[in-house]
């Protein structure tokens, strides 16, 4: 059964949007560790093999760059004109031809 969305068994609980103290403290400590050891971390990264360095940087990127969500595209081909359909077919043919040249 559960509760309706937006309701809680504890109406006097933490208001929505209020950050968790433990999470904020943990993030602050992690930032301090990184700041205090940055030169060592940089040296360690530079000491890695190029392949390992790229893998490490790739793993760090997910914390700085937002990830893209998959998108879907649906087209009602019945509503397209003959000219629009011809254009789509030409684009697909060109795309396949360019891929086969590679």
C-alpha positions in Angstrom: 0.0 0.0 0.0 2.4 2.7 1.1 1.9 6.4 1.4 0.7 8.8 -1.2 3.4 10.8 -2.9 4.4 13.9 -0.9 3.1 12.5 2.5 5.1 11.3 5.4 4.7 9.5 8.7 6.8 12.2 10.3 5.3 15.6 9.4 7.8 17.3 11.8 10.7 15.8 9.9 13.4 17.5 7.9 11.9 20.0 5.4 12.3 19.2 1.7 15.5 20.5 0.2 17.4 20.6 3.5 20.8 18.9 3.0 21.8 15.9 5.0 24.4 17.0 7.7 26.3 13.8 7.4 26.6 14.1 3.6 27.7 17.7 3.9 30.3 16.8 6.5 31.6 13.9 4.5 31.9 16.0 1.3 33.8 18.7 3.3 36.2 16.2 4.6 36.8 14.6 1.2 37.5 18.1 -0.2 39.9 18.8 2.6 41.8 15.6 2.0 42.0 16.3 -1.8 43.1 19.9 -1.2 45.8 19.0 1.4 47.2 16.2 -0.8 46.7 17.7 -4.3 50.5 17.8 -5.2 50.9 14.1 -4.2 47.7 13.2 -6.2 49.0 15.0 -9.3 52.4 13.3 -9.0 50.6 9.9 -8.7 48.5 10.6 -11.7 51.5 11.6 -13.8 53.3 8.4 -12.7 50.5 6.2 -14.2 50.8 4.6 -17.6 49.0 6.7 -20.3 46.2 4.1 -20.6 45.7 4.0 -16.8 45.8 7.8 -16.6 43.0 8.1 -19.1 40.9 5.5 -17.3 41.4 7.4 -14.0 40.4 10.7 -15.6 37.4 9.1 -17.2 36.2 7.9 -13.9 36.6 11.4 -12.4 34.7 13.0 -15.2 31.4 11.5 -14.0 31.7 13.7 -10.9 32.2 16.9 -12.8 30.3 16.5 -16.1 26.6 15.7 -16.1 25.8 12.4 -17.8 23.6 12.4 -20.8 20.4 10.5 -20.6 19.3 8.2 -23.4 16.7 9.8 -25.6 14.2 8.1 -27.9 12.7 9.5 -31.1 9.4 8.4 -32.4 8.1 9.6 -35.8 4.7 9.1 -37.2 5.6 8.4 -40.8 2.0 8.4 -41.8 1.9 12.2 -41.2 5.0 13.0 -43.3 4.7 14.2 -46.9 6.3 12.3 -49.7 9.0 15.0 -50.0 9.9 14.6 -46.3 10.0 10.8 -46.6 12.2 11.1 -49.7 14.5 13.4 -47.8 14.8 10.9 -44.9 15.5 8.1 -47.4 18.2 10.1 -49.1 19.9 11.0 -45.8 19.9 7.3 -44.7 21.4 6.3 -48.1 24.1 9.0 -47.8 24.9 7.9 -44.2 25.2 4.2 -45.2 27.4 5.1 -48.2 29.7 7.3 -46.0 30.0 4.5 -43.4 30.9 1.9 -46.1 33.7 4.2 -47.4 35.4 4.2 -44.0 
